Amino acid sequence: MDMTVGTDGSKEVSHMLMFLVGALLGVILGGTLCVGYLRQEITADIGPRLKRVQFQLDNLEAALNLAITTRYAELITQPAVDPSARS
């Protein structure tokens, strides 16, 4: 039984189609692997970054609390000003 496919032109088309199907399959599998790797890296990297941001927010909150408490203490220790004494 002869395994040839028609004329030489149809062989050429057949080889090109096989190449295109192989290339498409390679691109799809490569993209799948790349997306899987990126998702893994993104989820692995977010934990330490969130802890660092939380630490910075805690420092900012402590600084604001200190500033507010200091200002409140200054206001309490100042003698009351009589509004009628102002001219």
Secondary structure as GFF3:
##gff-version 3
##sequence-region A 1 87
A	DSSP	alpha_helix	8	77	.	.	.	ID=ss1
A	DSSP	three_ten_helix	83	85	.	.	.	ID=ss2
###
